[in-house]
Amino acid sequence: MSPTGIREQKKSKRYKGIVLTAEKLFLEYGLDTVQMQDVADAEGIGIATLFRYFPKKDKLIVAVAVNNLANNVEHFEKIASTNVSSFERVEQILDYLMEHSTNPLSKSMKFREAFESYASFAQKPLDDIEDYLDIQKIITQILMKIIEDGKVDGSIRSNVPVKEALITIINAFGNFGSNIALKAPISYLEEDVAPVIQQTLLKEMLLSYIRP
């Protein structure tokens, strides 16, 4: 490998390391609380090095959000390409979202909820927010394949607007899952319905709308 290639490899490794370290800190202490010096210390680098990669904190926050959301792309692509009906693929996506939100080891939904709230309260659009929106567009394109197949294979009701219905179902279920993940630290009273039961019921309600 050439010296240039080695430098680029180290740069990529360092970049990814900073992003993962920042995500852990943001999840533990919150987006507003964590300072750039905290990230540099946790990553074991100087603050000047950190600023060479991320001149502003908002750039680092968006980079973490992009990496977080991009981790879902491979899963959605795999589901979209499976050789089952469109309806079954929609069900698989909901199952993936449910498993992702209720797994105590997975904090991606919790971070995404916090990030989108943070971005919505920003005085102006965050730097590099277009990168986050681009990942959302990629996921939407993947879902469009399922939508188009649903118009052909007859596994979804033909008397509903398929595109609008599926996008609404996935967004509604995903947002509910994010809400569940965000409230996970709160203890539920015995008489309350467990989050996983709520999600299962909601999944059945949403799927019943498009089931033939």
C-alpha positions as CSV (number, residue, x, y, z in Angstrom):
1,M,0.0,0.0,0.0
2,S,1.3,3.5,-0.9
3,P,2.0,6.1,1.8
4,T,-1.0,8.0,0.6
5,G,-3.2,4.9,0.9
6,I,-2.0,4.3,4.4
7,R,-2.7,7.9,5.5
8,E,-6.2,7.6,4.0
9,Q,-6.8,4.3,5.8
10,K,-5.7,5.8,9.1
11,K,-7.8,8.9,8.5
12,S,-10.9,6.7,7.9
13,K,-10.2,4.6,11.0
14,R,-9.7,7.7,13.1
15,Y,-12.9,9.3,11.6
16,K,-14.9,6.2,12.5
17,G,-13.4,6.0,15.9
18,I,-14.3,9.6,16.7
19,V,-17.9,9.1,15.5
20,L,-18.4,5.9,17.6
21,T,-16.9,7.5,20.6
22,A,-19.0,10.6,20.2
23,E,-22.2,8.5,19.9
24,K,-21.5,6.7,23.2
25,L,-21.0,10.0,25.0
26,F,-24.0,11.6,23.4
27,L,-26.2,8.6,24.5
28,E,-24.8,8.6,28.0
29,Y,-24.8,12.3,28.7
30,G,-26.9,14.0,26.0
31,L,-26.2,16.1,23.0
32,D,-26.1,19.4,24.8
33,T,-24.0,18.3,27.7
34,V,-21.1,16.6,25.8
35,Q,-18.3,19.0,24.7
36,M,-15.7,18.6,22.0
37,Q,-13.0,18.3,24.7
38,D,-14.9,15.4,26.2
39,V,-14.9,13.6,22.9
40,A,-11.2,14.3,22.3
41,D,-10.3,13.0,25.8
42,A,-12.4,9.8,25.4
43,E,-10.9,9.1,22.0
44,G,-7.4,9.8,23.3
45,I,-6.5,12.6,20.8
46,G,-5.8,16.3,21.1
47,I,-8.5,18.8,20.6
48,A,-6.7,20.2,17.6
49,T,-6.9,16.8,15.9
50,L,-10.6,16.5,16.6
51,F,-11.2,19.9,15.1
52,R,-9.3,18.9,11.9
53,Y,-12.0,16.2,11.4
54,F,-14.9,18.2,12.8
55,P,-14.5,22.0,12.9
56,K,-17.8,22.4,14.7
57,K,-19.8,20.3,17.2
58,D,-22.8,20.3,15.0
59,K,-20.8,18.6,12.2
60,L,-19.9,15.8,14.6
61,I,-23.5,15.4,15.8
62,V,-24.7,15.1,12.2
63,A,-21.8,12.7,11.3
64,V,-23.0,10.5,14.2
65,A,-26.6,10.7,13.0
66,V,-25.6,9.8,9.5
67,N,-23.6,6.8,10.6
68,N,-26.4,5.7,12.9
69,L,-29.1,5.9,10.2
70,A,-26.9,4.3,7.5
71,N,-26.6,1.2,9.6
72,N,-30.2,0.5,8.7
73,V,-29.7,0.6,5.0
74,E,-28.2,-2.9,4.7
75,H,-31.0,-4.4,6.7
76,F,-33.7,-2.7,4.5
77,E,-31.9,-3.7,1.3
78,K,-31.8,-7.4,2.5
79,I,-35.5,-7.4,3.3
80,A,-36.5,-5.6,0.1
81,S,-34.6,-8.3,-2.0
82,T,-36.1,-11.4,-0.3
83,N,-38.2,-13.7,-2.5
84,V,-41.5,-13.3,-0.6
85,S,-44.6,-11.2,-1.1
86,S,-44.6,-7.5,-0.7
87,F,-46.9,-7.8,2.3
88,E,-44.5,-10.2,4.0
89,R,-41.6,-7.8,3.4
90,V,-43.6,-5.0,5.0
91,E,-44.2,-7.3,8.0
92,Q,-40.4,-8.1,8.1
93,I,-39.6,-4.4,8.2
94,L,-42.0,-3.9,11.1
95,D,-40.5,-6.9,12.9
96,Y,-37.0,-5.5,12.4
97,L,-38.0,-2.1,13.7
98,M,-39.7,-3.7,16.7
99,E,-36.7,-5.9,17.5
100,H,-34.4,-2.9,17.1
101,S,-36.3,-0.7,19.4
102,T,-36.9,-3.2,22.2
103,N,-33.3,-4.7,22.2
104,P,-31.7,-3.1,25.3
105,L,-28.3,-3.4,23.6
106,S,-29.4,-1.3,20.7
107,K,-29.5,2.4,21.3
108,S,-29.7,3.7,17.7
109,M,-33.4,4.6,17.8
110,K,-32.9,6.4,21.1
111,F,-30.1,8.5,19.5
112,R,-32.1,9.2,16.4
113,E,-35.0,10.5,18.4
114,A,-32.7,12.7,20.4
115,F,-30.9,13.9,17.2
116,E,-34.1,14.8,15.3
117,S,-35.4,16.7,18.4
118,Y,-32.1,18.5,18.6
119,A,-32.2,19.4,14.9
120,S,-35.7,20.6,15.0
121,F,-34.9,23.1,17.8
122,A,-31.8,24.4,16.0
123,Q,-31.9,28.1,15.0
124,K,-30.9,27.2,11.5
125,P,-30.3,24.0,9.6
126,L,-27.4,22.0,11.0
127,D,-24.2,21.8,8.9
128,D,-24.2,18.8,6.7
129,I,-27.8,17.9,7.4
130,E,-28.1,17.1,3.7
131,D,-26.0,14.0,4.3
132,Y,-28.6,12.8,6.8
133,L,-31.5,13.6,4.4
134,D,-29.6,11.7,1.6
135,I,-29.6,8.5,3.7
136,Q,-33.3,8.9,4.4
137,K,-33.8,9.2,0.6
138,I,-31.9,6.0,0.0
139,I,-34.1,4.2,2.5
140,T,-37.2,5.6,0.8
141,Q,-35.9,4.3,-2.5
142,I,-35.6,0.8,-1.0
143,L,-39.1,1.0,0.3
144,M,-40.3,2.1,-3.2
145,K,-39.3,-1.3,-4.5
146,I,-41.6,-3.0,-2.0
147,I,-44.3,-0.5,-2.9
148,E,-44.1,-1.2,-6.6
149,D,-44.0,-5.0,-6.1
150,G,-47.1,-4.6,-3.9
151,K,-49.0,-3.1,-6.8
152,V,-48.2,-6.2,-8.9
153,D,-48.2,-9.3,-6.7
154,G,-51.7,-8.7,-5.2
155,S,-50.5,-9.2,-1.6
156,I,-51.6,-5.7,-0.7
157,R,-55.2,-4.3,-1.0
158,S,-55.7,-2.7,-4.4
159,N,-58.3,-0.3,-3.1
160,V,-55.8,1.7,-1.0
161,P,-53.1,4.2,-2.0
162,V,-50.2,1.8,-1.7
163,K,-47.4,4.3,-1.6
164,E,-49.1,6.6,0.9
165,A,-50.2,3.6,3.0
166,L,-46.9,1.9,3.3
167,I,-44.9,5.0,4.0
168,T,-47.4,6.1,6.6
169,I,-47.3,2.6,8.2
170,I,-43.5,2.4,8.4
171,N,-43.2,6.0,9.6
172,A,-45.9,5.6,12.3
173,F,-44.4,2.3,13.5
174,G,-40.9,3.6,13.5
175,N,-41.8,6.7,15.4
176,F,-43.7,4.7,18.0
177,G,-40.7,2.4,18.4
178,S,-38.4,5.4,18.9
179,N,-40.8,6.7,21.5
180,I,-40.7,3.3,23.3
181,A,-36.9,3.3,23.2
182,L,-36.6,6.8,24.6
183,K,-38.9,6.0,27.5
184,A,-37.2,2.6,28.2
185,P,-35.5,3.8,31.5
186,I,-39.0,4.7,32.9
187,S,-40.4,1.9,35.1
188,Y,-43.8,0.7,34.0
189,L,-46.4,0.0,36.6
190,E,-47.8,-3.5,36.8
191,E,-51.1,-2.5,35.4
192,D,-49.5,-0.9,32.3
193,V,-49.2,-2.8,29.1
194,A,-45.7,-3.8,28.3
195,P,-44.1,-1.9,25.4
196,V,-43.6,-5.0,23.3
197,I,-47.3,-5.9,23.6
198,Q,-48.2,-2.4,22.5
199,Q,-45.9,-2.7,19.5
200,T,-47.3,-6.1,18.6
201,L,-50.9,-4.8,18.7
202,L,-50.0,-1.7,16.7
203,K,-48.2,-3.8,14.1
204,E,-51.4,-6.0,13.6
205,M,-53.6,-2.9,13.4
206,L,-51.4,-1.3,10.7
207,L,-51.0,-4.5,8.7
208,S,-54.8,-5.2,8.8
209,Y,-55.3,-2.0,6.8
210,I,-53.3,-3.3,3.8
211,R,-54.1,-7.0,4.1
212,P,-56.2,-8.2,1.2
